[in-house]
Amino acid sequence: MSESSSTLTSVAAAEFFILAGNRKRYSQLAQLFDQWLELRADQFAPDYSRFRISNLDYAIAPNCVCVDVINGGEDFVYRYWGGNYADISTMEMAGKSIGNLQPESLSNAATRSYREVLELKDARISIIELLDVYDLQANTITLRLPYSTNQQDVDVIFSSFVVNEHSKGDVAKAARHTLGVDPKFGSF
């Protein structure tokens, strides 16, 4: 089996969504970012207790995950694992460490992006490119939003992703080859 690798590119969400084309192309992520900004008000991050996943657009929730930050970023444990994540990976990660995410290179890229949110204390757009998975290229665009219960530390990170339309076939092939599953793509 070929070893897969992942690379990570990141940009501030505020910069990403200044562009009208990005707001249009990734409208569900823009909607989620706007809700986060409203909850945040004049703080660096909103309190997670004010956030309600049930208030999200029906099509967004399956594309979301939420992690609890453990020991300042030593680990991340999934609090919520959306249905589309489960459909693609055939794994249920709620209650599990990010270290259990497969392939390992994807786990490493996600960990780096969560740690970046911790360090910068700001919403980020992460573009994770899945490279060298049986000569396939694909990427996901993920919005990562920090939340804080004490207004000093990021202790929860909520994320939502989209798979570029042109990458869906490659993501499906990569999942079949690396995980032995045939993923479904739900509504994203």
N, C-alpha and C positions, 0 to 999 in steps of 0.2 A: 504494500500500500504506500502510495506517495505521501510524503510529509507535506502538510500545508503550511503556509505562512500568511500572516496578515500584516498590513501596514496601516498606520493611522495618520490621518490628516485632521487638523482641528482648527476651528475659527470661532470667534465670539459670535453667539447667536444674534446679538444686536446688529453686528456688521453684516451677517449673512442675510437677515431679513430686511435690511435697508433696501436691498435690490428687489424691485417689483417682480422680476422674473422668478426669483426664489420664493417670494410670498405666494405667487400663483402656482408654481410647480409643486411646492410643498405646503399647500394651503392648510392641511390638517396639522402639520407641525407649527406653522405660523399661528394658527388658532390657539394651540396649546401654549405657545410662548406668550401670546398676548394675555391669556388667562393668568399665567405665572406673573407677568409684569403687574397686572392689576392686584393680585394677592400680595406681591412684594411691597408695593407702595414705596416708601422711602427707606426701606431696610435693604440689606445686601441680599437677603433671601427670605421668602415667606416661611411662616411656621407651618409644618406639614399638617398639623391638626386642623388648619383652615382649608386644606385641600380636600376635595371630594371626587374620587374617581367616578362616582355615579353622575357627576355633573358634566362629564366629558361627552362629546358627540359619540353616538353609538359605534361609529366606524373606527374611532381612535383607540378605545380601550384594549382591543385585542392585540394592538401593536405596541403595548406598553409593558415596561418592567419597572420595578421599584426595588432599590437596594438599601439596606441599613448599612451605615458605615461603622465598621468594627475597629476599635482601638486606633482611631485617627487615620484609618486607611490601610491598616495591616491586612484587612480582609473586607469583603463585601458579601453580605448574605441577602439573597433575594427574598423580599417581603411579598412581592406580587410578580407573577410570570404570566403575561397575557396569552390568550388563546392562539394567536398566530405564531408566537414563539414556540408554543407547544406543538402546533401542527407542523411547523418546519423541522424542528429538531426531534420530535417525538420524545422529548424529555420534559418532565415537570421539575422546575428548579426552585419553586417556592420553598423557603426554609433551608436551602442549600447554599454553600459557599460558591463564589464565582470560580474557584479552583476546580469545581466539578464540571464546568462548561467545556464542551468539546467542539472542535479540536482545540488542543492546548494553545495554539497560536491565536485563536479567536479569544480565548479566555485572557491571554496576555494583553491583547490589544484593548479589550474592554476594561481590564484593570488599569491600564495606562490612561485611558480616557476618563475613568472615574477619579483617578488620582489627580488628573489635571483640573477637574472641576473642584476638587478639594483645595488644591494649591491656589487657584485663581479666584475661588469663591464667586463664580460667575457661570451663567448659562452658556453652554458650548454646543456647537454642531460638530459631530465627529463623523468623518467619512472613513469607514473601515473597508479597505480594499483586500479582498481575499485573493491572494496570488498563488500561483503554482499549484493549484488544486487540479491535478490532471490537466495542466495547460489551459485552465479556464480562468478568466478574469471576471470578477463581479464586485459590486460594492453596495454597502448600505449607508444611508444617511440617517444619523441618529441625533436627536435633540436630547441633551442631558441638562436637567434642571436641579439646582441645589435647593435644599430646604434645611431650616435650622430651628431647633426648639429653644435655643438660648441666645440667638443672635450673635454668637461668637464663632460657633463651629458648624460645619456642614455635617449633619448626621443622617440625612436621607437624601438620596438622589433618585429622581423620577426621570425615566427615559421613554421616548417613543421613536420608532424607526419607520423608514420606508425603504423598500428595495427598488432601485432604479428599474423602470420598466424593461429596459434592454438587458438587465442583469438577472431577471427572474429565472430564465432558463438555465443560466450558468449556476445560480445558487442551488437550483433543484439538482443539477448534475453533481455539484460538489457534495451536497448532502447525501445523495445516493452512494457516491464513491467513498466518502470519509466516514459516514455514519450508518450506511446500509439502509437508509430510509427513503421513501418517496414523499417529499413534503407537499403540503397543500398550501396555497397562498391566501386563503380567506379573502378579506376585503381590502387588502392594501395594494 
